[in-house]
Amino acid sequence: MLTSRQKKGVIFGIIWSFVAWVPYFTEYLGSVRSYLGIPAALGLNLELALNVGDAFIFSILFGAGIGFLVANLLEFFSSKVKIIGLSSSKKKRLLRRGL
């Protein structure tokens, strides 16, 4: 079962992979092509390596996978790793009193 954060990560990855092709077809966003075009570059390289398939579809799969992994890491770190001092101590005192 996917959590809502993981679903958002997959959707963000798919949108990112669509936007990643803009610098390859136009002159827009050329200055950030190395960062923005990661899924497109991975899709192109996989198509060249396999000699089969479509780079656009591969980039969508890579974008969805990267988005899912990032969302999964955020989910893990937000639930498992607790940073001392971030939560308010006033709330804890009220909970101990039973209020």
Summary of the structure (lengths in Angstrom):
residues: 99
radius of gyration: 20.0
end to end distance: 34.6
largest distance: 66.9
contacts: 260
relative contact order: 0.16
helix: 76%
strand: 0%
